[in-house]
Amino acid sequence: MLIRLIKKAFTVFDWPLLLILCTLAGIGLLSMYSAVGVGTEWRFEGQIRNFILAFLVMWAVAMIPPKWLMQVSVPFYILGVVLLIAVLLFGITSKGATRWLNVGVVIQPSEMLKLSVPMMLAWYFDRYAKQNLIRHYIATGFLLLLPFFLILKQPDLGTALLVFATGFFVMYFAGMSFKVLLPAFLLGVLGLALILHFEDVLCSPQFDWVILHDYQKHRVCTLLDPTSDPLGKGFHTIQGMIAIGSGGIFGKGYMQGTQSHLDFVPESTTDFIFSVFAEEFGLYGCIILLLAYVALIFRGMMIAVKSSSVFGCLLAGAISLMFFVYVFVNIGMVSGILPIVGVPLPFMSYGGTALVTLGLACGILMSVSYHIPKKKKDKEV
């Protein structure tokens, strides 16, 4: 039994996926070493520890069969929702946001919902939704919107959108009709057009957006015109764009980025680390980084397609597109095409909780891949 367990521990890896992850981890550590400055040198060593912890978590989860993951989906989701409610009642407030909870150690429960929500929805569709009926989408819609609004209440718009996106992807892969998606898309385009047309009115100090906090309103208005407050609310966006643009085609060279090393780029080790990378490695470096992310997403989707269960297929597909949302939102906000919402760049931005979450996600992908029937694996080869 012990020999079988040891053998499984070393055969459970999906090697193409592991190679991609190692590539991204190497790029991330190189960028982190360059991004740290006076007073933040400790973050490089901390990031190495975070990667080691994330790898161990991924390895452990990869050995868990998908059917066991399915069994813990409901309690994992319930625990997450209970902790979100506890945050609203007893949470720790910092910088105007109540996102943390002290349970002996300080945790951010919203992070676990990035995985518990798609696991819960995949469990529901695997067990109950044998037919594509509207009542199933109403039920899963409630399961999705409950944590979404609890996280939005903290407020944490970035995490709320990520949780919503991962849950939505499960519903989409489960067969959601385009008749539902098309009106939502058209409403989104109409809303964006109205915001652009009435920008002066909507962004005036007297206008109250009601559904958004003031800082969220300012982020949208800053996106529309960063130069309206270049030394205040628009500073982050402007400096990020300057750093990316100054890298040019070939970049300034490793450790030679002036914007980052002269401390013009804000949050250079976390949300804006892409600016540091783009300035030093230029357009070609960015293309290589994006190709690595494309390979990660593509490999995840291949695992989803070949999964032997509805649960594994839906969950692997949602996790794969979760990586896409991470990358699109982070690079979009750093380059000035999306509002700043505090979404990290996977395997690049500093953060222990975020990396452990990514480790869990990759472990789930490897678990699904390892338990693909042998015939399907032979066909793939």
MIKE-344026 format. One record per residue (C-alpha): residue in one letter; x, y, z; residue number from 1. Coordinates in steps of 0.25 Angstrom, whole numbers, padded with zeros to 4 digits. Layout:
BEGIN
rest | east | north | up | nr
a | X | Y | Z | NUM;
...
***
This chain:
BEGIN
rest | east | north | up | nr
m | 0000 | 0000 | 0000 | 1;
l | 0011 | 0010 | 0004 | 2;
i | 0019 | 0006 | -0009 | 3;
r | 0007 | 0009 | -0017 | 4;
l | 0004 | 0022 | -0010 | 5;
i | 0019 | 0026 | -0013 | 6;
k | 0018 | 0022 | -0027 | 7;
k | 0005 | 0030 | -0029 | 8;
a | 0012 | 0042 | -0023 | 9;
f | 0022 | 0043 | -0034 | 10;
t | 0013 | 0039 | -0045 | 11;
v | 0001 | 0048 | -0042 | 12;
f | 0007 | 0060 | -0049 | 13;
d | 0002 | 0065 | -0063 | 14;
w | 0016 | 0068 | -0069 | 15;
p | 0012 | 0077 | -0080 | 16;
l | 0004 | 0085 | -0069 | 17;
l | 0016 | 0085 | -0059 | 18;
l | 0026 | 0090 | -0070 | 19;
i | 0017 | 0102 | -0073 | 20;
l | 0015 | 0105 | -0058 | 21;
c | 0030 | 0104 | -0056 | 22;
t | 0033 | 0113 | -0068 | 23;
l | 0023 | 0123 | -0062 | 24;
a | 0029 | 0122 | -0048 | 25;
g | 0043 | 0125 | -0053 | 26;
i | 0038 | 0137 | -0061 | 27;
g | 0031 | 0141 | -0048 | 28;
l | 0043 | 0140 | -0039 | 29;
l | 0052 | 0147 | -0049 | 30;
s | 0042 | 0159 | -0049 | 31;
m | 0040 | 0159 | -0034 | 32;
y | 0055 | 0160 | -0032 | 33;
s | 0056 | 0172 | -0041 | 34;
a | 0043 | 0178 | -0035 | 35;
v | 0047 | 0178 | -0020 | 36;
g | 0053 | 0191 | -0015 | 37;
v | 0058 | 0197 | -0003 | 38;
g | 0049 | 0192 | 0009 | 39;
t | 0043 | 0181 | 0001 | 40;
e | 0055 | 0172 | -0001 | 41;
w | 0048 | 0161 | 0008 | 42;
r | 0037 | 0159 | -0003 | 43;
f | 0047 | 0152 | -0012 | 44;
e | 0050 | 0141 | -0001 | 45;
g | 0035 | 0141 | 0003 | 46;
q | 0031 | 0139 | -0011 | 47;
i | 0040 | 0127 | -0012 | 48;
r | 0034 | 0121 | 0001 | 49;
n | 0020 | 0124 | -0005 | 50;
f | 0023 | 0116 | -0018 | 51;
i | 0029 | 0104 | -0010 | 52;
l | 0016 | 0104 | -0002 | 53;
a | 0007 | 0105 | -0014 | 54;
f | 0015 | 0094 | -0021 | 55;
l | 0013 | 0085 | -0008 | 56;
v | -0002 | 0088 | -0008 | 57;
m | -0003 | 0085 | -0023 | 58;
w | 0004 | 0072 | -0021 | 59;
a | -0005 | 0068 | -0010 | 60;
v | -0018 | 0072 | -0017 | 61;
a | -0013 | 0065 | -0030 | 62;
m | -0014 | 0052 | -0022 | 63;
i | -0028 | 0053 | -0018 | 64;
p | -0038 | 0046 | -0028 | 65;
p | -0048 | 0056 | -0034 | 66;
k | -0060 | 0047 | -0028 | 67;
w | -0054 | 0051 | -0014 | 68;
l | -0053 | 0066 | -0018 | 69;
m | -0068 | 0065 | -0022 | 70;
q | -0071 | 0059 | -0008 | 71;
v | -0065 | 0071 | -0001 | 72;
s | -0071 | 0082 | -0011 | 73;
v | -0084 | 0084 | -0003 | 74;
p | -0077 | 0086 | 0011 | 75;
f | -0066 | 0094 | 0005 | 76;
y | -0076 | 0104 | -0001 | 77;
i | -0084 | 0105 | 0011 | 78;
l | -0072 | 0107 | 0020 | 79;
g | -0068 | 0119 | 0010 | 80;
v | -0082 | 0125 | 0011 | 81;
v | -0082 | 0124 | 0026 | 82;
l | -0068 | 0131 | 0027 | 83;
l | -0073 | 0142 | 0018 | 84;
i | -0085 | 0145 | 0027 | 85;
a | -0075 | 0144 | 0039 | 86;
v | -0066 | 0155 | 0032 | 87;
l | -0078 | 0164 | 0030 | 88;
l | -0081 | 0162 | 0045 | 89;
f | -0067 | 0161 | 0052 | 90;
g | -0057 | 0164 | 0041 | 91;
i | -0045 | 0172 | 0041 | 92;
t | -0045 | 0186 | 0034 | 93;
s | -0033 | 0192 | 0027 | 94;
k | -0033 | 0204 | 0018 | 95;
g | -0048 | 0204 | 0018 | 96;
a | -0050 | 0190 | 0014 | 97;
t | -0055 | 0178 | 0023 | 98;
r | -0049 | 0166 | 0016 | 99;
w | -0041 | 0158 | 0027 | 100;
l | -0045 | 0149 | 0038 | 101;
n | -0037 | 0145 | 0051 | 102;
v | -0038 | 0131 | 0054 | 103;
g | -0025 | 0129 | 0061 | 104;
v | -0019 | 0134 | 0048 | 105;
v | -0024 | 0145 | 0039 | 106;
i | -0030 | 0139 | 0027 | 107;
q | -0037 | 0145 | 0015 | 108;
p | -0049 | 0136 | 0012 | 109;
s | -0053 | 0141 | -0001 | 110;
e | -0041 | 0135 | -0007 | 111;
m | -0046 | 0121 | -0005 | 112;
l | -0059 | 0124 | -0012 | 113;
k | -0051 | 0125 | -0025 | 114;
l | -0051 | 0110 | -0025 | 115;
s | -0062 | 0106 | -0016 | 116;
v | -0073 | 0113 | -0025 | 117;
p | -0069 | 0106 | -0037 | 118;
m | -0067 | 0093 | -0030 | 119;
m | -0081 | 0094 | -0024 | 120;
l | -0088 | 0098 | -0037 | 121;
a | -0080 | 0086 | -0044 | 122;
w | -0085 | 0077 | -0033 | 123;
y | -0100 | 0082 | -0036 | 124;
f | -0099 | 0080 | -0051 | 125;
d | -0093 | 0066 | -0049 | 126;
r | -0103 | 0061 | -0039 | 127;
y | -0116 | 0068 | -0043 | 128;
a | -0116 | 0075 | -0057 | 129;
k | -0117 | 0063 | -0066 | 130;
q | -0126 | 0071 | -0075 | 131;
n | -0124 | 0086 | -0079 | 132;
l | -0135 | 0092 | -0071 | 133;
i | -0137 | 0106 | -0067 | 134;
r | -0140 | 0103 | -0052 | 135;
h | -0125 | 0097 | -0051 | 136;
y | -0120 | 0111 | -0056 | 137;
i | -0129 | 0118 | -0046 | 138;
a | -0123 | 0109 | -0035 | 139;
t | -0109 | 0110 | -0039 | 140;
g | -0111 | 0125 | -0041 | 141;
f | -0115 | 0127 | -0027 | 142;
l | -0103 | 0119 | -0022 | 143;
l | -0094 | 0128 | -0030 | 144;
l | -0100 | 0141 | -0027 | 145;
l | -0101 | 0139 | -0011 | 146;
p | -0085 | 0139 | -0010 | 147;
f | -0084 | 0149 | -0021 | 148;
f | -0092 | 0160 | -0013 | 149;
l | -0086 | 0156 | 0000 | 150;
i | -0072 | 0159 | -0005 | 151;
l | -0077 | 0171 | -0012 | 152;
k | -0082 | 0176 | 0001 | 153;
q | -0068 | 0176 | 0007 | 154;
p | -0065 | 0183 | -0003 | 155;
d | -0056 | 0175 | -0012 | 156;
l | -0061 | 0177 | -0026 | 157;
g | -0049 | 0170 | -0032 | 158;
t | -0050 | 0157 | -0025 | 159;
a | -0066 | 0157 | -0026 | 160;
l | -0064 | 0158 | -0041 | 161;
l | -0054 | 0146 | -0042 | 162;
v | -0064 | 0138 | -0033 | 163;
f | -0075 | 0142 | -0042 | 164;
a | -0067 | 0138 | -0055 | 165;
t | -0063 | 0125 | -0050 | 166;
g | -0077 | 0121 | -0046 | 167;
f | -0082 | 0127 | -0059 | 168;
f | -0072 | 0118 | -0067 | 169;
v | -0078 | 0105 | -0061 | 170;
m | -0092 | 0110 | -0065 | 171;
y | -0087 | 0113 | -0079 | 172;
f | -0080 | 0099 | -0081 | 173;
a | -0093 | 0092 | -0075 | 174;
g | -0101 | 0097 | -0087 | 175;
m | -0106 | 0111 | -0084 | 176;
s | -0113 | 0116 | -0097 | 177;
f | -0108 | 0127 | -0105 | 178;
k | -0122 | 0133 | -0104 | 179;
v | -0119 | 0137 | -0090 | 180;
l | -0105 | 0142 | -0093 | 181;
l | -0108 | 0151 | -0104 | 182;
p | -0118 | 0160 | -0097 | 183;
a | -0107 | 0161 | -0086 | 184;
f | -0096 | 0164 | -0096 | 185;
l | -0105 | 0175 | -0103 | 186;
l | -0108 | 0181 | -0089 | 187;
g | -0094 | 0182 | -0086 | 188;
v | -0090 | 0189 | -0099 | 189;
l | -0102 | 0199 | -0097 | 190;
g | -0097 | 0202 | -0083 | 191;
l | -0083 | 0204 | -0088 | 192;
a | -0088 | 0213 | -0099 | 193;
l | -0097 | 0221 | -0089 | 194;
i | -0085 | 0223 | -0079 | 195;
l | -0076 | 0228 | -0090 | 196;
h | -0087 | 0238 | -0096 | 197;
f | -0091 | 0244 | -0082 | 198;
e | -0077 | 0243 | -0076 | 199;
d | -0077 | 0258 | -0072 | 200;
v | -0090 | 0256 | -0064 | 201;
l | -0087 | 0243 | -0058 | 202;
c | -0073 | 0247 | -0053 | 203;
s | -0077 | 0260 | -0047 | 204;
p | -0075 | 0261 | -0032 | 205;
q | -0090 | 0263 | -0030 | 206;
f | -0094 | 0251 | -0037 | 207;
d | -0097 | 0238 | -0028 | 208;
w | -0095 | 0225 | -0035 | 209;
v | -0103 | 0218 | -0024 | 210;
i | -0099 | 0204 | -0027 | 211;
l | -0084 | 0207 | -0026 | 212;
h | -0075 | 0213 | -0015 | 213;
d | -0069 | 0226 | -0018 | 214;
y | -0055 | 0220 | -0020 | 215;
q | -0061 | 0210 | -0030 | 216;
k | -0067 | 0222 | -0037 | 217;
h | -0054 | 0229 | -0037 | 218;
r | -0047 | 0217 | -0043 | 219;
v | -0057 | 0216 | -0055 | 220;
c | -0056 | 0231 | -0057 | 221;
t | -0041 | 0231 | -0056 | 222;
l | -0040 | 0220 | -0067 | 223;
l | -0048 | 0229 | -0076 | 224;
d | -0039 | 0240 | -0074 | 225;
p | -0026 | 0238 | -0066 | 226;
t | -0021 | 0252 | -0068 | 227;
s | -0033 | 0258 | -0060 | 228;
d | -0025 | 0255 | -0047 | 229;
p | -0010 | 0251 | -0052 | 230;
l | -0004 | 0252 | -0038 | 231;
g | -0016 | 0246 | -0031 | 232;
k | -0026 | 0236 | -0035 | 233;
g | -0020 | 0235 | -0049 | 234;
f | -0005 | 0233 | -0044 | 235;
h | -0005 | 0218 | -0044 | 236;
t | -0011 | 0216 | -0058 | 237;
i | -0002 | 0227 | -0064 | 238;
q | 0011 | 0221 | -0058 | 239;
g | 0007 | 0207 | -0063 | 240;
m | 0005 | 0211 | -0077 | 241;
i | 0018 | 0220 | -0077 | 242;
a | 0026 | 0208 | -0072 | 243;
i | 0019 | 0198 | -0082 | 244;
g | 0021 | 0208 | -0094 | 245;
s | 0036 | 0211 | -0090 | 246;
g | 0040 | 0197 | -0092 | 247;
g | 0038 | 0198 | -0107 | 248;
i | 0040 | 0185 | -0115 | 249;
f | 0053 | 0179 | -0108 | 250;
g | 0052 | 0185 | -0094 | 251;
k | 0062 | 0193 | -0086 | 252;
g | 0069 | 0180 | -0081 | 253;
y | 0067 | 0172 | -0068 | 254;
m | 0069 | 0181 | -0056 | 255;
q | 0070 | 0193 | -0064 | 256;
g | 0055 | 0198 | -0063 | 257;
t | 0056 | 0213 | -0059 | 258;
q | 0041 | 0215 | -0056 | 259;
s | 0041 | 0203 | -0046 | 260;
h | 0055 | 0205 | -0040 | 261;
l | 0052 | 0220 | -0038 | 262;
d | 0039 | 0216 | -0031 | 263;
f | 0030 | 0222 | -0041 | 264;
v | 0022 | 0209 | -0043 | 265;
p | 0013 | 0207 | -0031 | 266;
e | 0010 | 0193 | -0025 | 267;
s | 0022 | 0188 | -0034 | 268;
t | 0022 | 0175 | -0027 | 269;
t | 0007 | 0172 | -0027 | 270;
d | -0003 | 0177 | -0036 | 271;
f | 0006 | 0185 | -0046 | 272;
i | 0017 | 0175 | -0047 | 273;
f | 0014 | 0174 | -0062 | 274;
s | 0019 | 0188 | -0064 | 275;
v | 0032 | 0184 | -0058 | 276;
f | 0033 | 0172 | -0067 | 277;
a | 0028 | 0180 | -0080 | 278;
e | 0038 | 0191 | -0077 | 279;
e | 0050 | 0182 | -0076 | 280;
f | 0047 | 0171 | -0087 | 281;
g | 0038 | 0179 | -0097 | 282;
l | 0028 | 0175 | -0107 | 283;
y | 0035 | 0161 | -0110 | 284;
g | 0036 | 0158 | -0095 | 285;
c | 0021 | 0161 | -0093 | 286;
i | 0018 | 0152 | -0105 | 287;
i | 0026 | 0140 | -0099 | 288;
l | 0019 | 0142 | -0086 | 289;
l | 0005 | 0143 | -0092 | 290;
l | 0008 | 0130 | -0100 | 291;
a | 0012 | 0123 | -0087 | 292;
y | -0002 | 0127 | -0082 | 293;
v | -0009 | 0123 | -0094 | 294;
a | -0002 | 0109 | -0093 | 295;
l | -0007 | 0108 | -0079 | 296;
i | -0021 | 0111 | -0083 | 297;
f | -0020 | 0102 | -0095 | 298;
r | -0015 | 0090 | -0086 | 299;
g | -0026 | 0092 | -0076 | 300;
m | -0036 | 0092 | -0087 | 301;
m | -0030 | 0079 | -0093 | 302;
i | -0031 | 0073 | -0079 | 303;
a | -0046 | 0077 | -0078 | 304;
v | -0050 | 0071 | -0091 | 305;
k | -0044 | 0058 | -0088 | 306;
s | -0050 | 0057 | -0074 | 307;
s | -0058 | 0044 | -0071 | 308;
s | -0068 | 0052 | -0062 | 309;
v | -0077 | 0064 | -0064 | 310;
f | -0072 | 0069 | -0051 | 311;
g | -0057 | 0068 | -0055 | 312;
c | -0060 | 0074 | -0069 | 313;
l | -0068 | 0086 | -0064 | 314;
l | -0058 | 0089 | -0052 | 315;
a | -0046 | 0088 | -0061 | 316;
g | -0052 | 0097 | -0072 | 317;
a | -0056 | 0107 | -0062 | 318;
i | -0042 | 0107 | -0055 | 319;
s | -0035 | 0108 | -0069 | 320;
l | -0044 | 0121 | -0072 | 321;
m | -0041 | 0126 | -0058 | 322;
f | -0027 | 0128 | -0062 | 323;
f | -0031 | 0135 | -0075 | 324;
v | -0039 | 0145 | -0066 | 325;
y | -0028 | 0147 | -0057 | 326;
v | -0018 | 0151 | -0068 | 327;
f | -0028 | 0159 | -0076 | 328;
v | -0033 | 0167 | -0064 | 329;
n | -0019 | 0170 | -0058 | 330;
i | -0012 | 0173 | -0072 | 331;
g | -0024 | 0181 | -0076 | 332;
m | -0024 | 0190 | -0063 | 333;
v | -0009 | 0192 | -0064 | 334;
s | -0009 | 0196 | -0078 | 335;
g | -0021 | 0206 | -0076 | 336;
i | -0033 | 0198 | -0083 | 337;
l | -0040 | 0194 | -0071 | 338;
p | -0042 | 0200 | -0057 | 339;
i | -0032 | 0197 | -0046 | 340;
v | -0039 | 0186 | -0037 | 341;
g | -0027 | 0179 | -0030 | 342;
v | -0026 | 0166 | -0038 | 343;
p | -0012 | 0159 | -0037 | 344;
l | -0005 | 0154 | -0049 | 345;
p | -0004 | 0139 | -0048 | 346;
f | 0010 | 0133 | -0043 | 347;
m | 0016 | 0147 | -0044 | 348;
s | 0009 | 0156 | -0034 | 349;
y | 0014 | 0155 | -0019 | 350;
g | 0004 | 0148 | -0010 | 351;
g | 0003 | 0136 | -0002 | 352;
t | -0012 | 0134 | -0002 | 353;
a | -0013 | 0136 | -0016 | 354;
l | -0002 | 0126 | -0020 | 355;
v | -0008 | 0116 | -0011 | 356;
t | -0021 | 0117 | -0018 | 357;
l | -0014 | 0116 | -0031 | 358;
g | -0007 | 0103 | -0026 | 359;
l | -0021 | 0098 | -0022 | 360;
a | -0026 | 0101 | -0036 | 361;
c | -0014 | 0094 | -0043 | 362;
g | -0015 | 0082 | -0033 | 363;
i | -0030 | 0080 | -0037 | 364;
l | -0026 | 0081 | -0052 | 365;
m | -0015 | 0070 | -0050 | 366;
s | -0025 | 0061 | -0042 | 367;
v | -0035 | 0062 | -0053 | 368;
s | -0023 | 0059 | -0063 | 369;
y | -0018 | 0047 | -0055 | 370;
h | -0031 | 0040 | -0054 | 371;
i | -0034 | 0041 | -0069 | 372;
p | -0037 | 0027 | -0074 | 373;
k | -0025 | 0020 | -0080 | 374;
k | -0031 | 0019 | -0094 | 375;
k | -0033 | 0034 | -0095 | 376;
k | -0019 | 0036 | -0091 | 377;
d | -0014 | 0026 | -0101 | 378;
k | -0022 | 0033 | -0112 | 379;
e | -0016 | 0047 | -0108 | 380;
v | -0002 | 0041 | -0109 | 381;
***
